[in-house]
């Protein structure tokens, strides 16, 4: 049915940085005199990151490391925290380079034989380090740095379709992010599978073709 699989990486094959984000928010919270909560700090940080992220493409493109550091600098300054944003950023950078593989990812990668192509919003050096750390290799890896654009914008999807002479109907994109993966695939006319490991509710504006809690559930469809 499908000639290739497009795969997100962080949150899909390897663990996301949620634990480290919580740690950073907690550190900012304990170092500020502002009346706030760690959750509010996280929301402010995410808003700052998202604004910078959405405007980063083409001539205005910035690496994800830069966007993350800039948004942390903004958050630390807003809450008048004594934390060093560069030091906080390193917590995330270290995770990006050595994330742990999900239990179901190994069986999935071994069982599915059609070409598997990584589409990631992370910087090239970081994902290469993560692949080396986990002993993984893929037919092709395309990052935001390569196309100077982030999912859900179409450039990454279009680049991979063209380079592999694939039609949108011949591909399934698998990812955990509704905003980047599912919306991005929808916009490109590509069918999608949402990895919903945390049993989140699906907002009406998204329409993945498959919803699964584990990659193993997709093996019969793709094997």
C-alpha positions, -999 to 999 in steps of 0.1 A, spaced: 0 0 0 27 25 10 61 28 -8 78 47 21 73 58 57 80 93 69 89 93 106 92 120 132 120 113 156 117 129 191 85 118 208 79 92 182 110 69 182 128 84 212 117 101 243 108 138 242 124 164 266 93 168 289 112 159 320 139 184 314 114 211 305 98 206 339 132 207 356 140 240 338 106 256 347 111 245 383 145 261 385 132 294 371 103 292 395 125 288 426 148 316 415 123 343 409 105 367 433 76 371 409 42 357 420 38 329 395 37 291 391 60 267 372 31 260 349 27 297 340 65 299 334 62 269 310 33 286 292 52 318 288 83 299 276 63 279 251 46 311 237 79 328 232 94 297 216 64 292 193 64 328 181 101 326 172 96 291 157 68 301 134 87 330 119 118 310 113 120 300 77 138 310 45 161 339 50 148 343 86 156 307 95 173 300 129 185 267 142 164 251 169 192 256 194 191 293 188 154 295 191 154 275 223 182 297 238 165 329 228 131 319 242 148 309 275 166 342 276 133 359 271 116 338 299 144 343 324 144 380 318 106 383 320 105 365 354 137 382 366 152 348 374 188 344 385 192 313 364 217 313 334 197 307 302 227 293 285 232 267 313 195 258 311 197 254 274 225 229 278 202 206 297 180 204 266 209 201 242 224 172 261 190 154 259 187 160 222 220 143 216 214 113 238 176 105 240 165 70 250 147 48 225 110 39 232 105 2 239 82 -3 209 105 16 185 131 -12 181 105 -39 172 88 -15 148 120 -6 130 131 -42 127 96 -54 115 89 -28 88 109 -33 57 98 -5 34 120 26 33 119 47 65 128 84 62 133 107 91 117 142 90 129 161 120 126 197 133 159 193 152 193 205 141 214 182 119 243 177 144 220 169 173 199 143 155 231 127 141 244 124 177 211 109 188 212 84 160 248 74 168 239 72 205 211 47 197 229 28 170 203 38 144 205 44 106 179 53 80 175 55 43 174 93 44 173 119 71 160 154 64 161 181 91 148 217 94 183 228 89 185 211 55 154 229 41 156 260 63 120 254 74 101 236 102 71 213 101 42 219 97 54 242 68 54 222 35 90 225 25 103 194 44 76 172 31 79 185 -5 116 181 -5 115 144 5 87 136 -19 106 151 -48 140 136 -39 125 101 -37 100 105 -66 71 97 -43 35 109 -45 17 120 -14 -7 90 -16 23 66 -15 35 77 19 24 75 55 38 100 80 41 89 116 45 114 144 34 124 179 29 162 174 -5 173 162 7 207 153 39 197 134 33 161 122 -4 156 117 -11 192 105 20 191 83 11 158 67 -25 169 62 -14 201 45 9 181 22 -19 156 12 -1 128 31 -19 102 52 -8 103 89 -6 82 120 -7 99 154 12 83 181 -9 92 212 12 76 240 -5 98 267 -41 92 256 -47 129 248 -80 141 235 -80 148 197 -91 183 188 -116 185 160 -93 205 137 -70 175 133 -79 143 114 -51 117 114 -59 86 94 -47 63 123 -45 69 160 -24 44 180 -8 43 215 22 23 203 42 19 171 36 -18 174 0 -13 164 11 -1 130 33 -31 122 4 -52 106 -5 -23 84 31 -18 72 48 -51 74 
